[in-house]
Amino acid sequence: MKKLLSYILIFCMLLTFPAAVQAEETHVSVVLNGTLLEFDVPPQIIEGRTMVPVRKIFESLGALVEWNGETRTVTATTKERVVIMQIDNNVITVNNEEIVLDVPPQIVAGRTLVPVRAASEGLGALVEWDDSTKTVKITVQDEFAPLEERLKNTTKTKLGDAFYNWSIDIPKGLPLSVLAPDGVYFEFSDEYMNEIVSLNVAAAKDATIETIKQFELDYVYDNNLTLISQTVEEAAGGVEYVRTVYEYNHYTSRFHGDSRMFLKDGYVYSLYTRCYANEEDIAYYKSIEDSFKFEYDKSLCEPLQKIENGMRWYYSEKYHVGFYVPAGWTYLNANNQVVFLSGEVENATSLGMIGFSVFSVTEGESLEEYAQKSKAAYLKMYENYKDALTQSELKEVTLNGNTGVYYTDRISSSELESYHHDMFFYLGDYVYNFSLSFINTDATFAEAAINSFTAETPAGNEFGYLTPHPAG
């Protein structure tokens, strides 16, 4: 019997020995934005999935990590995402959406290990597996970063906009040169504007296929271009468009232009490419235009700008200010002021406005005095409705680390329904004013816009002298 037990013991050891050798030989590396991550417990491959210590991976991705010992649940939270994982449960939640895993989180040698891909993608990162080097490559894209920065590291092949619902192949070798804050225009071009890919979105108003054809012909003839062809074609989904192809000479070079103008859902989408008039370039830029579709797939597209719950993220690199505005609103810029409007001001009976202004501090004047001047100006503007006007007292507010004051105005009458919110902050040598007005229009976006407001203090007298607040 003892001899038999010895044989069984040796047989079991032989069975387990190759697995132990395999675990030692399979060394997995995890690289985040080009930097090798060091773990106190090495990454392991379990049932074909790479597992890593939960706290290290989530904190490396910028998340706040909380552990509930009673439910054996880990919660990772960032500004935009909440990921919840439970030990031995192969269903995780990402922003309340359930996702089923092949291998659940589990405790190995006293440490909680989670699938690295699920944890990383749950927080919005991009994950690639290099089988030749057994390396997990994680790329974190700042969803709020400017598009030109995101394009440097993106693994996606398309650019798109979720609000206007379009996508197009990202042009290779051309830098982004222009991007409108309201998402209605972008342009990729070389230094001398010899090669261009651009898209403009505008309200159609009275535009028809026939008026578009004439508009394009007028452009060709007014600029002494050589018309090659003009056709009316049909894109996927039955969307008609006018295609106008022309050539022209500039100094010693010959150029090819291809314009496609689509009419859809009350908008004209003007897609345009310019290149040198040779077969290779013409074929390439035609392929870019051919890739344009009225569909947006977030798994394939680098977003033109971040859009969430119908709101488009705006950020001013110049003034270090960011906030959400309703997608589809029009952007206006004047000196040290930025305004987004829900429609045209002229003859408008209803209008929404969200914007900010930056102006130099007047020595000896407090935030409260700036706000009181603004209140007085608003009261004067709506003097005819003073009996229906309700103004709040000044209140203190802290948003994203910035402390300031605000007040609200409301008008409710048979002729006018309006809501106005005005905030003032001291930031260095400047006063930042963030304001919202809704006149006979939906104000449900107001709270989201206000809560999203963020601003960084400029360095010293960074912008020089800026004109005083209009109410002053």
C-alpha positions in Angstrom: 0.0 0.0 0.0 2.8 2.5 0.9 4.5 1.7 -2.4 1.2 2.4 -4.3 0.8 5.7 -2.4 4.3 6.7 -3.3 3.7 6.0 -7.0 0.4 8.1 -6.9 2.3 11.0 -5.1 5.1 11.0 -7.7 2.5 10.8 -10.5 0.6 13.9 -9.1 3.9 15.8 -8.9 4.7 15.0 -12.5 1.3 16.3 -13.5 1.7 19.6 -11.7 5.4 20.2 -12.5 4.9 21.2 -16.2 2.3 23.8 -15.2 4.7 25.4 -12.7 7.4 25.6 -15.3 4.9 27.1 -17.7 3.9 29.8 -15.2 7.5 30.8 -14.8 8.2 30.9 -18.5 5.1 33.0 -19.3 6.3 36.5 -18.2 3.7 39.1 -19.0 4.4 42.8 -19.1 1.9 45.6 -18.7 2.8 49.0 -20.3 0.8 52.1 -19.7 1.4 55.0 -22.1 4.8 53.7 -22.8 5.8 53.1 -19.1 6.2 49.6 -17.7 4.0 49.1 -14.7 5.5 47.4 -11.6 3.3 45.1 -9.6 4.0 43.5 -6.2 2.3 40.4 -7.6 3.3 39.7 -11.2 0.6 39.6 -13.9 -0.7 36.1 -14.5 -2.5 34.4 -17.3 -5.6 32.6 -15.9 -7.8 30.7 -18.3 -6.3 32.7 -21.2 -6.9 36.1 -19.6 -4.2 38.4 -18.2 -4.9 39.1 -14.5 -3.3 41.9 -12.5 -3.7 43.4 -8.9 -6.8 45.5 -8.9 -5.7 48.5 -6.9 -2.5 49.0 -8.9 -4.2 48.9 -12.3 -7.1 51.2 -11.3 -5.0 53.8 -9.5 -2.5 53.8 -12.4 -5.4 54.7 -14.6 -6.3 57.7 -12.4 -9.3 56.1 -10.5 -10.3 56.4 -6.9 -10.5 52.8 -5.6 -12.8 51.6 -2.8 -13.0 48.1 -1.3 -16.1 46.7 0.4 -15.0 43.7 2.4 -18.5 42.5 3.3 -19.6 42.2 -0.4 -16.1 41.6 -1.7 -16.7 44.4 -4.2 -14.2 46.9 -5.6 -15.4 50.3 -7.1 -13.2 52.4 -9.3 -14.3 56.0 -9.9 -13.1 58.7 -12.3 -14.7 62.0 -13.4 -16.5 60.2 -16.2 -16.8 56.5 -15.2 -17.7 54.2 -12.4 -16.6 50.5 -12.7 -17.8 47.9 -10.1 -16.3 44.4 -9.9 -17.1 41.7 -7.4 -14.9 38.7 -6.5 -16.0 35.5 -8.4 -18.7 37.4 -10.2 -18.2 37.5 -14.0 -20.7 40.4 -14.4 -19.2 43.9 -13.9 -20.9 47.3 -14.3 -19.5 50.3 -16.2 -21.7 53.4 -15.6 -24.6 51.1 -14.7 -24.2 49.0 -17.9 -23.6 45.3 -17.3 -20.7 43.5 -19.0 -20.1 39.8 -18.9 -16.5 38.6 -18.5 -14.9 35.3 -19.5 -12.9 35.2 -16.2 -14.2 36.9 -13.1 -12.1 38.8 -10.5 -10.6 36.4 -8.0 -8.3 36.2 -5.0 -5.0 34.5 -5.7 -2.4 34.1 -2.9 -4.2 36.7 -0.9 -4.4 39.3 -3.6 -7.4 40.5 -5.7 -6.7 40.0 -9.4 -8.8 41.4 -12.2 -8.7 41.0 -16.0 -6.5 43.8 -17.2 -8.4 44.4 -20.4 -11.8 44.7 -18.7 -10.5 47.0 -16.0 -8.7 49.3 -18.5 -11.4 49.4 -21.1 -14.0 50.0 -18.3 -12.2 53.3 -17.5 -12.0 54.2 -21.2 -8.5 53.2 -22.0 -7.4 51.4 -25.2 -5.8 47.9 -24.8 -3.6 46.0 -27.3 -2.0 42.6 -26.8 1.5 42.0 -28.3 1.7 38.2 -28.4 5.4 38.2 -29.6 6.5 40.0 -26.5 3.7 38.9 -24.2 2.9 42.6 -23.5 -0.3 44.3 -22.6 -0.2 47.9 -24.1 -2.6 50.3 -22.5 -3.2 53.8 -23.9 -5.1 56.3 -21.9 -6.7 59.1 -23.9 -7.8 62.2 -22.1 -11.4 62.4 -23.3 -11.3 66.2 -22.8 -7.9 66.7 -24.5 -7.8 68.7 -27.7 -8.4 66.7 -30.9 -4.9 67.3 -32.2 -3.4 65.7 -29.1 -5.7 62.7 -29.2 -4.9 62.1 -32.8 -1.2 61.6 -32.0 -1.8 58.4 -30.0 -5.1 57.1 -31.3 -5.4 53.6 -32.7 -8.8 54.4 -34.3 -9.0 54.9 -38.0 -12.0 57.3 -38.2 -13.0 60.7 -37.1 -16.6 61.4 -36.2 -19.2 63.5 -34.5 -22.0 61.9 -32.4 -24.4 64.9 -32.6 -24.3 65.4 -36.4 -23.9 61.6 -36.8 -21.1 61.3 -39.4 -17.7 59.6 -39.7 -14.8 59.8 -42.1 -11.3 58.2 -42.4 -8.6 60.2 -40.6 -6.4 61.7 -43.3 -2.8 60.4 -43.1 0.1 62.9 -43.0 -2.1 66.0 -42.7 -2.2 67.9 -39.4 -5.4 69.3 -38.0 -5.4 73.0 -38.7 -8.9 74.3 -37.8 -11.6 73.0 -35.5 -14.7 75.0 -34.7 -15.8 74.8 -31.0 -19.4 74.1 -32.0 -18.4 71.1 -34.2 -19.6 72.6 -37.5 -16.2 72.8 -39.2 -12.8 71.0 -39.3 -9.9 71.2 -41.6 -6.7 69.1 -42.1 -4.1 70.8 -44.3 -0.5 71.1 -45.0 1.5 74.2 -44.3 0.9 75.8 -47.7 -2.8 74.7 -48.1 -1.9 72.6 -51.1 -3.6 69.5 -49.6 -6.8 69.9 -47.7 -9.6 67.8 -46.2 -12.4 69.8 -44.7 -16.1 69.5 -43.6 -18.6 72.3 -43.0 -22.1 71.8 -41.5 -24.6 74.6 -42.0 -28.3 75.0 -41.7 -29.9 74.3 -45.0 -32.6 77.1 -44.8 -34.0 77.1 -48.4 -31.2 75.0 -50.0 -32.2 72.4 -52.6 -30.1 70.1 -54.8 -30.7 72.6 -57.6 -29.6 75.7 -55.7 -26.5 73.8 -54.4 -25.6 72.9 -58.0 -25.8 76.5 -59.1 -23.9 77.7 -56.0 -21.0 75.3 -56.9 -21.0 76.3 -60.6 -20.9 80.0 -59.6 -17.9 79.3 -57.4 -16.1 77.5 -60.2 -16.7 80.2 -62.8 -16.1 83.2 -60.4 -12.7 81.8 -59.5 -11.7 80.9 -63.1 -11.5 77.1 -62.3 -11.7 74.4 -65.0 -14.9 72.4 -64.5 -14.3 68.6 -64.9 -17.7 67.3 -63.9 -20.8 68.0 -61.9 -23.1 65.2 -60.9 -25.9 64.4 -58.5 -25.1 61.2 -56.7 -26.6 59.1 -53.9 -24.7 58.1 -50.7 -25.5 55.2 -48.4 -29.0 55.6 -46.9 -30.3 57.4 -49.9 -28.8 60.8 -49.1 -28.4 62.9 -52.3 -25.4 65.0 -52.8 -23.9 67.3 -55.5 -20.3 66.4 -56.5 -18.3 69.0 -58.3 -14.8 68.2 -59.6 -12.5 70.9 -61.0 -8.8 71.7 -61.7 -6.8 74.8 -61.7 -3.2 76.0 -62.0 -1.3 78.0 -59.4 2.1 79.1 -60.4 3.9 76.0 -61.6 1.6 73.5 -59.9 -1.7 72.0 -61.0 -4.4 71.2 -58.4 -7.5 69.0 -58.2 -10.6 70.0 -56.2 -13.4 67.6 -55.3 -16.5 69.1 -53.5 -19.4 67.0 -52.2 -22.4 68.8 -50.7 -25.0 66.6 -48.9 -28.5 67.7 -48.0 -29.8 65.9 -44.9 -32.1 66.6 -42.0 -32.1 70.4 -42.5 -28.3 70.7 -42.9 -25.9 71.0 -45.8 -22.7 69.0 -45.2 -19.9 70.4 -47.4 -17.1 67.9 -47.8 -14.0 69.2 -49.7 -10.6 67.9 -50.7 -7.8 69.6 -52.5 -4.6 67.9 -53.8 -2.0 67.9 -56.5 -3.4 66.8 -59.8 -1.7 63.5 -60.1 -3.3 60.0 -60.2 -2.0 58.8 -56.9 -3.0 61.9 -54.8 -6.4 62.1 -56.6 -7.1 58.4 -55.8 -6.1 58.8 -52.2 -8.2 61.9 -51.4 -11.2 60.3 -53.3 -10.9 57.4 -50.9 -11.1 59.8 -48.0 -14.3 61.3 -49.4 -15.7 58.0 -50.3 -15.3 56.9 -46.6 -17.7 59.7 -45.4 -20.9 58.2 -43.9 -23.8 59.4 -41.9 -23.2 57.0 -39.0 -21.1 57.3 -35.9 -19.6 54.2 -34.2 -17.7 55.2 -31.0 -15.7 52.0 -31.1 -14.2 53.0 -34.5 -14.2 56.8 -34.3 -12.0 59.4 -32.5 -14.7 61.9 -31.5 -14.4 65.4 -33.0 -15.3 66.7 -29.5 -16.7 65.0 -26.4 -20.5 64.8 -26.4 -22.5 63.4 -23.5 -26.2 63.5 -22.8 -26.7 66.0 -25.7 -24.0 68.4 -24.4 -20.8 69.2 -26.3 -17.6 69.9 -24.3 -16.0 73.3 -24.9 -12.5 74.2 -23.7 -10.6 77.5 -24.3 -6.9 76.8 -24.2 -6.2 80.5 -24.3 -8.3 81.3 -21.1 -8.1 77.8 -19.5 -11.9 77.6 -19.2 -14.1 74.5 -19.9 -17.8 73.7 -19.7 -20.6 71.8 -21.5 -23.0 73.5 -23.9 -26.0 72.0 -25.7 -24.8 70.3 -28.9 -26.0 72.2 -31.9 -25.7 75.6 -30.4 -23.8 78.3 -32.4 -20.4 79.6 -31.3 -19.6 83.3 -31.3 -16.3 84.9 -30.2 -15.5 88.5 -29.6 -12.3 89.7 -28.0 -12.3 88.3 -24.4 -15.8 86.9 -24.6 -17.3 83.6 -25.9 -21.0 82.9 -26.4 -23.0 79.9 -27.5 -26.5 80.6 -28.9 -29.4 78.3 -29.5 -30.4 80.2 -32.6 -30.1 83.5 -34.5 -30.6 86.6 -32.5 -32.3 88.6 -35.2 -36.1 88.4 -34.9 -35.8 85.7 -32.3 -38.8 85.2 -29.9 -36.9 82.5 -28.0 -33.2 82.2 -27.4 -30.7 80.4 -25.2 -27.3 81.7 -24.3 -24.3 80.3 -22.5 -21.0 82.1 -22.3 -18.1 83.5 -20.4 -16.0 86.7 -20.4 -12.6 87.5 -18.8 -11.6 91.0 -17.8 -8.9 92.6 -15.7 -9.5 93.3 -12.0 -10.3 96.9 -11.2 -8.3 97.9 -8.1 -10.4 98.1 -5.0 -13.5 96.5 -6.5 -14.9 93.3 -5.0 -16.6 90.4 -6.7 -19.8 91.5 -5.0 -19.6 94.9 -6.6 -19.1 93.4 -10.0 -22.1 91.2 -9.5 -24.3 94.0 -8.2 -23.4 96.1 -11.3 -24.5 93.1 -13.4 -27.7 92.8 -11.5 -28.5 96.5 -12.0 -27.7 96.2 -15.8 -30.1 93.3 -16.1 -32.8 95.1 -14.2 -32.4 98.1 -16.5 -32.5 95.8 -19.6 -35.9 94.4 -18.5 -37.3 97.5 -16.9 -40.7 96.9 -18.7 -41.0 93.6 -16.9 -39.8 94.7 -13.4 -43.2 93.7 -11.8 -42.6 90.1 -13.1 -38.9 90.0 -12.3 -37.5 88.1 -9.3 -33.8 88.6 -8.4 -32.0 86.5 -5.8 -29.6 87.8 -3.3 -25.9 87.2 -4.0 -24.8 83.7 -2.9 -21.4 82.2 -2.5 -20.5 79.3 -4.8 -17.6 76.9 -5.1 -17.2 75.0 -8.4 -14.2 72.8 -9.2 -12.1 74.5 -6.6 -13.0 78.0 -7.6 -14.9 80.2 -5.1 -17.1 83.0 -6.3 -20.5 84.6 -6.1 -23.7 84.3 -8.2 -27.2 85.5 -8.5 -30.3 84.4 -10.6 -33.1 86.4 -12.3 -36.5 85.0 -13.3 -39.2 86.7 -15.3 -42.6 85.1 -15.6 -45.3 86.9 -17.5 -47.8 86.3 -20.2 -45.3 87.7 -22.8 -42.0 86.5 -21.4 -40.5 83.6 -19.5 -36.8 83.9 -18.8 -34.1 82.5 -16.5 -30.7 84.2 -16.0 -27.7 82.9 -14.0 -24.6 84.9 -13.5 -21.4 83.8 -11.7 -18.2 85.7 -10.9 -14.8 84.3 -9.9 -11.4 85.9 -9.1 -8.6 84.0 -10.8 -5.3 85.7 -10.4 -5.3 89.2 -12.0 -8.7 88.6 -13.7 -12.4 88.2 -13.1 -14.1 85.3 -14.9 -17.8 85.8 -15.5 -19.9 82.7 -16.5 -23.5 83.4 -17.4 -26.5 81.7 -18.8 -29.8 83.1 -20.2 -32.9 81.3 -21.4 -35.6 83.4 -23.0 -38.8 81.6 -23.8 -36.8 78.4 -24.3 -35.9 75.2 -22.5 -33.6 75.8 -19.5 -33.1 72.1 -18.5 -29.5 72.3 -19.7 -28.6 75.0 -17.2 -27.7 72.9 -14.2 -25.4 70.6 -16.3 -23.6 73.5 -17.8 -23.1 75.3 -14.4 -21.8 72.2 -12.7 -19.4 71.4 -15.5 -17.7 74.9 -15.4 -14.0 74.6 -14.7 -11.2 77.2 -14.9 -7.5 77.3 -14.1 -5.8 80.4 -12.6 -3.7 82.1 -15.3 -0.1 82.9 -14.6 0.4 86.4 -13.5 -0.8 89.0 -15.9 -0.9 86.4 -18.7 -3.4 88.0 -21.0 -2.3 91.6 -20.5 -5.0 94.2 -19.9 -8.5 93.0 -20.8 -11.4 95.4 -21.1 -13.7 95.8 -18.1 -17.0 93.9 -17.7 -19.7 95.3 -19.9 -22.0 96.0 -16.9 -19.3 98.3 -15.5 
